[in-house]
Amino acid sequence: MNLWLRLLHLILASFFRPRLDPVHDVSRLSFRVWPHDLDTSLHMNNGRYWTLMDLGRTDIMIRSGLWRAVFRNGWVPVVSAGKIRFRRELRAFQPFHLETRIVTWAESWVVIEHRVLARAKDGSPIVSAIALVRAGLYDRRARSFVAVERLFGEIGVHAEPPQASPEVAAFLAAEEALKGAT
């Protein structure tokens, strides 16, 4: 139930937050680790990170205005690959922030970076986890993924994809290699 409440809060709050340019802006969401987010080691469950990252991608979709085209066309968000690196644990009741941004794209997919940030005792930010996700929007009627150019066109954005950083290029290469695994 907590995830539905977090989603509802995200949707309602998006009406009062500024519009996002998905190519240049970063979504920043604030959370707190609640007892139902914990695993048996009493830190945030690794699966919960992925679930909260769904909210970061949803925030970009809502605040960029893309959600209108998604609903109008019956498109479905699909994650095809993900890689996460855990660096520091998050404990019960600890506040943290999730930063989500699109780092590059091609044909019909985007690569999104998620950063989970907590605070050190001196107040400086600490990266608790960082993840890369390859995702796209699937058109069930056309039985194909929607071209990124069309997605961006729906919200009036026209941009060339940034060159992939070395870690993003390695992530994409690993994903391509896994496609061929049997």
Secondary structure, 3 states (H helix, E strand, C coil): CHHHHHHHHHHHHHCCCCCCCCCCCCEEEEEECCHHHECCCCEECHHHHHHHHHHHHHHHHHHHCHHHHHHHHCEEEEEEEEEEEECCCCECCCEEEEEEEEEEEECCEEEEEEEEEEECCCCCEEEEEEEEEEEEEEECCCCEECCHHHHHHHCCCCCCCCCCCHHHHHHHHHHHHHHCCC
